[in-house]
Amino acid sequence: MRKINSEMAGMLIEILVKPGDAVTVGQNIAKIESMKMEIEVPSPLEGTVEEVVAEAGEFVNEGDTLIVLA
């Protein structure tokens, strides 16, 4: 089990993957709004999405888990 964590605090506005999706390194997996800017979150890992932990519309802090890969 490998976790993809948020690298910054902000409003999670969209999750771009769902359980069962294959993810590659550098693929955008989410969008966070921080300081009035929309920032895409690239995956630092590759694998298959096991669980989407965070939900769009919630505030995430730096280090919060967004997605778990199998």
C-alpha beads as a LAMMPS data file, in Angstrom:
LAMMPS data file: protein, C-alpha beads

70 atoms
69 bonds

1 atom types
1 bond types

-500.0 500.0 xlo xhi
-500.0 500.0 ylo yhi
-500.0 500.0 zlo zhi

Masses

1 110.0

Atoms # bond

1 1 1 0.000 0.000 0.000
2 1 1 1.422 3.357 -1.061
3 1 1 -0.126 6.718 -0.278
4 1 1 -0.183 9.888 -2.355
5 1 1 -0.278 12.876 -0.017
6 1 1 -1.067 16.518 -0.629
7 1 1 2.038 18.664 -0.957
8 1 1 0.141 21.818 0.003
9 1 1 -2.873 23.038 1.915
10 1 1 -5.953 24.120 0.000
11 1 1 -9.454 23.278 -1.190
12 1 1 -9.596 19.964 -3.047
13 1 1 -11.710 20.867 -6.067
14 1 1 -11.507 17.679 -8.125
15 1 1 -10.249 14.081 -7.954
16 1 1 -9.330 12.877 -11.439
17 1 1 -9.062 9.128 -10.727
18 1 1 -11.256 6.443 -9.197
19 1 1 -10.650 3.008 -7.648
20 1 1 -9.352 0.547 -10.224
21 1 1 -7.701 3.207 -12.416
22 1 1 -4.053 2.712 -13.398
23 1 1 -1.895 5.715 -12.479
24 1 1 1.488 6.593 -13.986
25 1 1 4.219 8.836 -12.611
26 1 1 3.439 12.458 -13.486
27 1 1 -0.234 11.814 -14.267
28 1 1 -2.516 14.467 -12.778
29 1 1 -4.649 12.878 -10.083
30 1 1 -6.331 15.875 -8.451
31 1 1 -6.770 19.643 -8.487
32 1 1 -6.317 21.866 -5.445
33 1 1 -7.188 25.540 -5.151
34 1 1 -4.657 27.420 -3.075
35 1 1 -4.138 31.178 -2.864
36 1 1 -6.744 31.695 -5.615
37 1 1 -4.762 29.476 -8.014
38 1 1 -5.824 26.079 -9.352
39 1 1 -2.937 23.638 -9.019
40 1 1 -2.831 20.174 -10.582
41 1 1 -1.425 17.413 -8.395
42 1 1 0.798 14.949 -10.299
43 1 1 1.338 11.430 -9.015
44 1 1 4.854 10.722 -7.717
45 1 1 4.135 6.974 -7.932
46 1 1 2.650 4.470 -10.321
47 1 1 0.154 1.768 -9.495
48 1 1 -3.562 1.042 -9.326
49 1 1 -5.913 3.223 -7.285
50 1 1 -7.104 1.174 -4.319
51 1 1 -8.929 3.937 -2.431
52 1 1 -9.741 7.613 -2.842
53 1 1 -9.456 8.980 0.700
54 1 1 -10.166 12.688 0.213
55 1 1 -13.336 14.136 -1.286
56 1 1 -13.775 17.072 -3.621
57 1 1 -14.988 20.130 -1.732
58 1 1 -13.014 19.508 1.443
59 1 1 -9.993 21.384 2.728
60 1 1 -6.772 19.366 2.806
61 1 1 -3.599 20.152 4.704
62 1 1 -0.048 19.504 3.565
63 1 1 0.651 15.803 4.178
64 1 1 -2.992 14.658 4.140
65 1 1 -3.521 11.420 2.202
66 1 1 -5.467 11.889 -1.037
67 1 1 -5.228 8.468 -2.688
68 1 1 -3.986 4.993 -1.774
69 1 1 -2.363 2.854 -4.481
70 1 1 -2.211 -0.931 -4.469

Bonds

1 1 1 2
2 1 2 3
3 1 3 4
4 1 4 5
5 1 5 6
6 1 6 7
7 1 7 8
8 1 8 9
9 1 9 10
10 1 10 11
11 1 11 12
12 1 12 13
13 1 13 14
14 1 14 15
15 1 15 16
16 1 16 17
17 1 17 18
18 1 18 19
19 1 19 20
20 1 20 21
21 1 21 22
22 1 22 23
23 1 23 24
24 1 24 25
25 1 25 26
26 1 26 27
27 1 27 28
28 1 28 29
29 1 29 30
30 1 30 31
31 1 31 32
32 1 32 33
33 1 33 34
34 1 34 35
35 1 35 36
36 1 36 37
37 1 37 38
38 1 38 39
39 1 39 40
40 1 40 41
41 1 41 42
42 1 42 43
43 1 43 44
44 1 44 45
45 1 45 46
46 1 46 47
47 1 47 48
48 1 48 49
49 1 49 50
50 1 50 51
51 1 51 52
52 1 52 53
53 1 53 54
54 1 54 55
55 1 55 56
56 1 56 57
57 1 57 58
58 1 58 59
59 1 59 60
60 1 60 61
61 1 61 62
62 1 62 63
63 1 63 64
64 1 64 65
65 1 65 66
66 1 66 67
67 1 67 68
68 1 68 69
69 1 69 70
